[in-house]
Amino acid sequence: MGKRVLDLSRSDELKDGIHEACGVLGISNYQDDDLAHMMYFGLYALQHRGQESCGIAIYKDGEITGQKGIGLVPEVFTEKTLDRMDGTSAIGHTRYSTTGGSSIENSQPLIFNYKGGKIALAHNGNLVNATKIRYELENKGAIFQTATDSEVIANLISRYGLKCKDLKEVLIKTMDVIKGAYALVILTQKKLVGIRDPWGLRPLCIGKLGDSYVLASENCAFDAIGADFIRDVEPGEIIFIEDDNLISIKTNYNKAHKSCIFEHIYFARPDSVIDGASIYRSRLEAGKLLVKEYPVDADLVVGVPDSGITAAIGYSRESGIPYGEALIKNRYVGRTFIQPNQKLRERSVGIKLNALKEEIDGKRIIIIDDSLVRGTTSYKIVQMLKNAGAKEVHMRISSPPVLNPCYFGIDISSKEHLIAANYTIEEIRESINADSLAFLSVESLLKAPIGAPANCFCTGCFTGEYPMKVPMNSDNVFRGEQC
Ligand code: SF4
């Protein structure tokens, strides 16, 4: 084993360094008596976007009520809870916290009063100027109950509700002030509203379920409830749904389309289609492009479960090297996995993942993962393969090196924790003890989402080119926009 320039042996994460954002869902004008159950199924399908907390706000007879809690969808919503939730329209949320900690206060949907009545809001994304707006609002007497930037949006809606003639004007005025990433679903006593930020950073799409309209972060939620996909909400577009009418308002805020390329690499489910591009096909294509850029002679291609599997299949098809299932994931290890001390924590990757010796022994292995952020998991996986008898381990990553943090709702940690921002590729290779290491180029990555409009992606975490200005402190650390 070569000299390791980094100690990557200590990690308790299977997928280190990146975490999901949030999922949002809304169903309007639903005529059967099982709306809460439909929301439950839809949120279940969006569980991959956030596992910390979840909630549903439901409208019935002029009243909006909510139920939310810490935990996964089936932990928060029991049969009994769902039976008690009756209504005709609803919104829901699955949360991973990027601003505000993991607490019940910060869970969503938020329900609040404004001049036009009661309103519920669920948000996926991060505002880059939330700190500044919050500071200004607090100076004018506003009180905040949560630490989220979503409550900043709620507060603006409430404030503009006092001055503006209708909700449309309120929302346009709110969009005038907030900057950053947002896919919002809003429930009023009359309407379901969907809004996508001016760059379309976070996904939001429209579906139809009988006479009802559905809004969701990803269309995999439509499949779960039997709805048909209609189209994506466009960047800067506001969708108003009242009864069975849908009205689209194209605001002046529409910028060039810059949706998050990481949705295609890792976050979104492979059975979703975002802005015309199938996530599954994007990952398959990324694997094929990786062969063209970094071929290697080997006996078996293996994907890191689950994130690297599709790209590994693509790599195998393009290279002609057989694909094998050499790493077995324990599907029953959840968030509550007990790891009381460091020694036991170090065992955690081995419990979550195990190598299939029969497939690996004596072979030259190409192991594919979707991204490499801190490097700790990669080191353990390479070790696992070598311990199982691999003659050589060649690591291929189906995205470029992550060099910069994300400010738009994806929890990619600060630069100091990003291995590629601090070490050369050769140093990383040596640290993870692989025989070779290569990353897909940015140029190839942008070719992978087949069907998406050209130049329509944010690549900020790879290139440092963000679609909007991100406010930094003098130490080059993002703290939200300072006043
Ligand atoms: S910086 Fe990266 S993770 Fe964040 S929105 Fe852009 S592409 Fe996505």
Boltz pocket constraint, residues with backbone or C-beta under 6 A from the ligand:
constraints:
  - pocket:
      binder: B
      contacts: [[A, 201], [A, 259], [A, 260], [A, 261], [A, 262], [A, 263], [A, 405], [A, 406], [A, 407], [A, 408], [A, 409], [A, 410], [A, 412], [A, 458], [A, 459], [A, 460], [A, 461], [A, 462]]
      max_distance: 6.0
